[in-house]
Structures are given as C-alpha cells and as structure tokens.
Amino acid sequence: MLTRPTQSDVPFRRLALCLVIALLIAGSARAEDAIEQEIESGPVKATVRLEPKEPLIGDTVTLTITVTAEKDVELLMPEFGEALERFSVVDFAPRQSIDDDGRTSAVQTYRLQPPSSGKQNIPPILIEYVDRRPGEREAPEGYDAYELLTERLEFEVKSVIPKDAKADLKPPLGELGPRQAPPAPRWPWVVAALILLAAASPFAIKAWLSWRRKARQQSAYEIARARLQRLLDSPRPTAEQIDAFYVELSGIVRKYLEDRFDLRAPELTTEEFLVSVGESPDLSKEHQTLLREFLRQADLVKFARVQPSDDDVERSIEAAWWFLEETRENAPMLDVPDEVEASVVTR
C-alpha cells in the first residue's frame, strides 16, 4: 500500500535530489576536461584518455591506456614508458584482469610531467595482440602479432603568465634626488677578514668538506640493498600488483649492474643485456646463469602476464639478495640518491 510522504521526509528527499544533480554535473565537467580517443582492430578495442586537456605549467597530466580483447586473444601491452621519453614519468600503475566470459582488460595509468608550456602531444602508442581464437589466424603472415597503433593526442600546457603581460614588470623609476657622497668602502675589511679566516682554518675547512663528501656516499652494493629492503618492507603484492612488483625488483638489479659493473642495463632489452653480460670479464658463469634465469622469470611476469607462485616470488627475491651479496666486494662508492636513506640497511 502506497503511503504519502510526511512533512519530515521532504527535506531529506530534496537533499538526496541535490546530491544526485551535483554528481551528474561533476561527472559531466570531468568528461569535458579530458581528451579521449578510441580505436578498434578486430577483437581488440583501445581507449586512450588524457586529463586535464589544458593543464598549467607544473601540473601533472594523467594518461590512461585501456585495452579490451575478446576471449582467447593474447594482449601485448606497450613496455613501461614506451613512446613517452619526452615526459618525466611521475607514477606508473599497470593492471590486468579477465572477466567471467574470458575477455581480457588491461589498463596502464601514467602520471606525466610535461617538459614545458605550449603545444604538446602524446605520440602514437603501439599495442600488439595474438588472435588464438579457433579458426582465426594468430598473426599476419610474416609477423609475430597484429598491431594496433593509436593516433597522436595533441594538447596545450598553459603558462601562468598572461599573454598580454608586459616583458618589464617593474614600474618606471621616479625623479632622482640630489647626489650624495658615497659611503666609505667596506670591501677592504671584508677581504681582510676572509684572508684571516682562510689562513687560520684551512685544515678545518678541508676536513669538513671531506666529511660532507663521505657522508653523502655509499657503495653501489649498499644503495641497491637499501632499495631492495625498502621494496620488501612494503606489503606483499596481490595478484593484480605482481607485475608492478617484478618491474621494480628487476629494475633494482639492473640499476645495480649499471653502477657496479658499468653495464648500461636499463637501456637494453633483456636479450641485448644478456649478450653484454656474457662479454663481461667481471661476472662468473654462475652469476651469468643466475641473472639469465632471474630476468627471464621477470619478463614472463611483466610481459607474458604469467602468474608466479609464492615459491617463484621467493626464489626471485632470494636470487636478487644472493647476487648482491656475491658481488659486494670492491663495489664503487656513489652519491646517495635522495630516495635512499644515508644509513646502511641490514636485513
């Protein structure tokens, strides 16, 4: 049986209606403050979204790449930072899921810092996929996978200085008063004091500078160990976060190899890097075999989306620890990065 609303119910219903209207307006404003592009290729659909579309200089912009694929279609998402070299990557969050119908959804979210104001653009982004559906060709003849290339996203970074502002912001000087005699120069006294101070404490200054320099340095082993310990102190990753965990874990090992053995590891693909490792006289065969298995396991998780078991994760962590400990001797001294604490972290 329907009942007529009482007088006390009216204010609550009005409040609820106002909240609904406010949410609709906010959602519409958010949609208008973004650039979005959709592109399809067979069983794959990609959406590229950039917001805000007119940021101010100094603001970060959020780039979201969302790709959906039909069942039995393998997605190959772009590698971290691919085609985004002109921007500083402030944050990166990848994730992937499969729904009850077997459709794959992969999302990569970047927070980017534009290099300057004015016209900017997000270059085309390459997404690959392999069609393993029954009766379909897995890839074009002569290729390993199909390719889907997004279009360029153009946007403008606004300056905080108005366009009609004058180049000289200082007001003109008023009328000059009568000329006054200049005060007695003080620079001879300043020079004499500096000479006296330099003559009295050269050893103290030298010792202080040496202490400051050493206090800001640690070995490449200590820096890598601190980064690894900080990663392990954070909560263990879930199934959706495991690929990001392996990205950071393998990045720590690659950066250590660059600092410790002067191998340009971060700029090389895994295969190129393994070739350079085999040519290094400083790495034993045992070390080379360990690195080969470690990096290939990381690539399976990051790119092939293989879900590792708990034992696989523990073995990868132990391999990283073991390699650091085995190569700690004679590690070069380096300036400590800002994100690493000055003390040596012990496990």
N, C-alpha and C positions, 0 to 999 in steps of 0.2 A: 504494500500500500504506500503510495506516494505521500510524503509529508511536506508541508510548506515550511521553508526555512524560517527560523526565528530571527528576531532582530539582532541578536548577538552573533549570528553566523555571518551576517553581511560584511562586516569589516574584514573578517578572515578570508572570505571569498574574493573581496576586492584586492587584498594583499597578494593572494595567490595569482590572480589575473595579472597584476602589475609585474610580478616576478617572471611569469611566462613571457610577457611582452618584452621585458628587459633582456632576457636570454636570447630571444629571436633577433632583437636589434644588435646585440653583441656579436652573435654568430654571423649576421649579415655584414657588419663592419669588418670582422676578421677576414671574411672571404674577399671583401673588396680590397683589403690591404695585402694581397698576395698575388703572385704571378703563378699560374698553373698551366701545365701542358700535358696532354695525354697523347699516347701513340700506341698503336697495336701492330702486332706481327703474328699472324696465325693464332696459335693458342696462348700467346703472351700479350699482356697489356701492361704498359708502364705509365706512371704518372710522376711528373717532376714538379715540385712546388717550392717556391721561394717566397719568403716573407721576412720583413715587410718589403714591399716593392719599391719604396722610396726611403731608404734609411738615411740617417745623418752620419757624417763622418765620425768615426769612433764607435758606431753601433756595430753589433754583430748581426749577421743575417742567418736564417735557418733554411738549409736546403734539405728537402726530404725526397728521396727516391723510393717510390713504392712500385713493386712489380708483382703481378699475379700470373700464375701459369696453371693450365689445366692439369689434370691427373696424368701421371707418367711423363711429365715434361720436366727435365732437369734444368734448373736455373744456374747460370754462372754470372754472379753479380760482379761489378767492377771492383778492382782492388782498392785498398784504402788510399784516398787522395788522388786517384787517377783522374787526370784532366783538370785538377784544381790547384796546380802548382803556383798560380799567381796569387792565391789567397793563403792566409795563415789559418790553419785548422785549429780552432779553439777546443772543439769537442767532437767526438765521433761515437755513434751508438748504432750498431747493426743488430738486427734480429730477424728471425725466420720462423715460420710456423706452417703446419699442414692441417687443413680443416677435415671434418668428418667425410667429405666427399673426395678427399685426396688432392685437392687443389693446394698449391704452394703459394704462400705470400711472404715476400722478402722486403724488408724496409731498411734503408740506410739513412740516418739523420746526421747531417753535418751542421756545426755552428762555425761560420766563417767570418774572418775579419778582412774586409776589403782593403786593398793597399792604399787607396787614395779616393778623393772625391771625383765626381764627374761620371761619364758613361762607363759602365762595367758590363760584363757578360759572363754567364756560365757556359763554358764550351759544350759541344755535343758530348754525351756520355754513352759509352758502348756497353750494351747488355747482350750476353750470349745465352743460348739455350740449346739443348739437345732434345729432340722430339722422339721419345721412346714409346709412343702410343702404338698399339697394334695396327699394322697396315700403313704406317706413315714412315717416310724417310727420316732417319735420325738427323742428318745434316746434308746441306747441299753437296753435290759431287765435288770432290777435291778439297773439302773443308771439314774441320772437326766439329763445327757447330754453326747454327744460324746466328745472324747478327741483327740486333735492333739498335738503331742509333737515334738518340733524341735530338731535338732541334736546339739551337742556341737560345738561351734565355738572356735577354737584354734588360738591364735596369740602370738606375741612376742613383749615385750616392750624393746626397745633398750636402752642401757646405754650410757651416754655421755662420759664415759671414754673408750678409745680404749682397745681392748682385749690384745694387745701386750704391753700396758704401764707397766712400772716397778712399783713395790709396793712403792719404795722410790723415790720420785720425787725431793729430794734435792740433789744438787751436793756435791761431797766429799769435806771436808774441806782442805784448803791449809796448808802449813807448819806453825807451831806455832812459834810466835815470842818470845822474851825473857820475862820471867815472871816479872810482875810489882807488886809493893806493892798495896794491896787492899785499896780502899778509906775508910775513916772513916765511920763507920756505921751510917745510918740516922734513923734507926728504933726506937732508944730511943726517939728522938724528935717527931716522928710520933705518937708513943704510948702516950707520954705526952700530945700532942695536942688533941688526941682523948679522953683521960680521962678528960681533962679540958672541952672539948666541951660537953661530956656526963653529967658531973657534973653541968654545967651551964644551960643546957636547956632540962632536962628530961621532964618537963611538956609540953614544946612547941612541942617536938617530939611526945609525946603521943597524944596531941590534933590534930596534923597534920595527924597522922596515922588514928585516929578516924574519922576525917573529910573525908579523902580519902576513907575509907571503906564505910561510909554512903552515900557519893556522888555517889558511884557505885552500890547502892542498891535501889530497888523499890519493892513494894508489888507485889505478883502474879497477883492481880487484875489490877494494873497499867500497867504491862507488857502486859497482854492479851488485855487490852483496847487499848494500843498503836498499837499492831499488827492488831487488828480489824479495827481501824481507818485508818491505812495505806492501808489496803485492800479496804476499801470503798472509799478512796480518789483517787484510780486508776480508769480509765474509766470502766464503767459498761460492763460486759461481753456480747459478742454476743452469738447467739445460739450455735455456734461451740465451744465457750470458756466456756460455763456454767458449764460443768463437772469439768474443772480445777478450776473454782471459788469455787465450792462446796467442792472440795478436800482441798483447803486452808482454807475455812471457818470452816469446821468440824475439821480440824487439829488444828486450834486456840483453839476451845472449848475443844478438847481432851487434848491438852498440858496444858491448864489452870486447868483442872480437876486433872491432874497429879501433878502440882505444888501446887494447893490449898488443895486438899483432899488426896494426896498421893495415888491416884489410877493409876495403870500402864496402862492408857488408850491407848497410842499409840501402845502398843504391843498386844492388844487384838482385836479380831473381834468384830463387833457390838453386836452380841448376848452374847458373853462372857462378854463384858463390861457392858451390861445392867444387867446381873446377879450380877456383883460386885457392881453396883450402888444400886441395891435392898438390898444388905447386908451392905451398908454404913450407920452408925448411924448419920452422919453429913448432909445427904441430906433428905429433907422432901419428902412426897409423891407427892406434887405438882412439886417439882424440878425433881423428877424421871420421872413423866409423861411428862414434857416438854422436857427433854433430850431424852426420848424414841421416841417421835414424831419428834424431830429435826434430830436425827441421822438416823432414817428410811427414812425421806424425802431425806437426803443427799445420802443415799445408793441407793435410786431409781434413782437419777440423775447420780451418779457416775458409777453404775454397770448395772442397768437395762436400762440406756440411756433414761429415761423419761424426756421429755422436760417440765420444770416447767413454769407456767405462771408468769407474773410480780408480781401478788399478792402473789404467792407461794414464790418467791425470797424475797419479802419484809417481809413476815411472818417469814422466816428463819432468816433473819438479825435481826428483832425485837426480836425473841426468844433468839438469842445469846446475844444481848445487855441486855435483861431483866435478863437472868441468871447471867451475870457478876455483874449487879447492886444488885441483890438479895443476892449474896454471897460474897460481897466485905468486909464485916466486918471480922476482925481478920485474914485477908489473910497474909500468912507468907512473910517475906522480903527475896528477892533473888538478886543475882548478875545480873545486867542488861546485856542481850546479846548484841553483837556488832551491830546487825541489828535494835535494838530498841533505840531510842533517849533517852537521860538522863532526859528530862523534861517529866512531866505528860501530856498526850494528852487528851484534853477535847473535847467532841463532840459538 
